[in-house]
Amino acid sequence: MYDELALERSIKEYFGVEADVRQAIVFRVPVSRTAEATLFLTTKKQLYLHITCQSKLLFGDIKKIVSRMGLKAELYLPPKGRPQYFDEVGRKKFNEVFPGRKHISDEDIIFYKTLAPYSPALILISEVNNGVVYQFDSDSTTNWRPAAKFTYRRIRTS
């Protein structure tokens, strides 16, 4: 109970999202050697993944972790008050590499967005692939093992 309250408070503080934890699917499971993830369902039946790490994680690392956990992301939430965070960082990194370019398109910064620091991370999940959530395990041959069985697919409505 206390851990869920602390999770809700940190999400509200860092991302500005009201996420009332209804049920934790997996709580603080390892997703790398230094990162932990919590997958939870809110009272509004939305599935969120919250990733924290002791070291620096990039947006590209988070995308890879989400994929390896067997999840499909619908939305990567930026830090509170910065709705264009990934684009801002992508444009800045692009300008560091190509300082003379004036007209920068969205296609130009796709790769550079993945270099944005993103820890902690909050992701709205749209689907759990094959009904299994995976966690990191260095002893496994694939480095990943099942953590929980959970079926979820968000159906978009208008």
N, C-alpha and C positions, 0 to 999 in steps of 0.2 A: 504494500500500500504506500509506504513512504517513498520507495523507488519510483513508483508511477507518478506520484505528486512532484517529485524532483524532476522527472522527465518532462511533465507538462509545463512546469515552471521554466525550465531551460529552453524549451521549444518556443514558448511565448516570448521570452526575453531575447533570444537570438534571431528568430524568424518572424515573430509577430503573428503567429498562428495559434488560434484557440483549438487545441487538440485534447479533448477529454478522453483519456485512455479507458476503454471499456474492457478490452481483453488483450493481454500480451501473448502473441503467438510464440515468439522466441525472445528471450530477454538476455541482453549482453553476451551474445555468442560471438566467438572470435571470427573475423572475416579476413584477417591477415595476421601477421606476427605481432602487430601493435594496435590494430583496430578492433573495435567491438560494435555490434549492431543490435538494435532492438526493433523487432517487427511487431506492430500493434494495430489493433482495430479500434476506431473511435466510436463514440456513441452515434455518430451519423453514418456508420457502416463504411467509413473510408479506411483504407489500409495504408499505413505510413511506415517507412523505414527510416530509422534515425541511426546515423553512423558517427561514432566519435573515435578519435585517434590521439595517441600521445605524440606522434610525429606529424609532419606536414603531409596532407593528402591533396592531390590535384583533382579537378573535375573529371579528367580522363580516368583516374584511378577509381573514383566513385562509380563511374559508368561500368567499368570492368567488374567491380565487386557486385553491383546489382545484377549484372548478367550471370556471373558465376554462382550467385545465390539461387538462381532459377526464377528470377522475378523479371517483370516487364515494367519499366518506369513510364508513368504518364506525365509527370511534372517534377522537375528538380527545382525546389524552392530556394530562391536567393536569400541572402541575409536581409534582415528587416530594414526597410527604408531604401533599399537599392534594387528596384525591380529590373533594371537593365545590367545587373552586376556582371554576368558572364560576357555580354557584349562589350561592356566598358573595358574589362580586363583583356579580352581578345583584341580589341582595337589598340590598346596600349602595347601589348606584346608584339602585334603586327608592326606598329610604328617603330619599335625598337629594332626590328629586323630590317624593315624597309623604311628608313626615315624620310625618303624623298617622295613617297607616294602620297598623293592628295585625295584621290577618290577611292575609297575603300568600300567594297560591297560586302554583303553578308556571306557570300561564298568565300571571299578572301580570308575571313576570320574564323571559319569553321574549325580548323585545326588549333588555332591560337586560343579559342575558348577553352579547350581541354587543358590548357596550362594554368587555368585560374585556381588559386588556392581555395579549397572547399572542405574545411573541417571546423566544426561539425557539419554534417550534411543531413538534410531532410528531404525525402523523396516520397511523392504520392505514387503508390503502386496501382497499376491497372489490372495485373494478372499474375497469378502464380503458375508457372509452367509445370505441367504434369502433376500438380498437387503436392509437390515436395519442395521444402525450403532447405537449402544447404548451408553448412558452416565450414569454416576453414579447419583443416586437420593436417598438420605437417607429417603425420605418420601414414596417411593414406597415399596410395599410388597416384591419385589425381589431385591430391591436396584438398579435396572437398569431400564431405560426407553428409548424409541426410541429418538434419537437425529436428525437423518436424514435418508432419503431414498436414497440409492445410489447403483446401480448395477455395479459390477466390477468383472471380472475374468481374470487373466493373463494367456494367452495361451503360453506355452513354445515352442520356435522354435529352430531349431538347429543352 
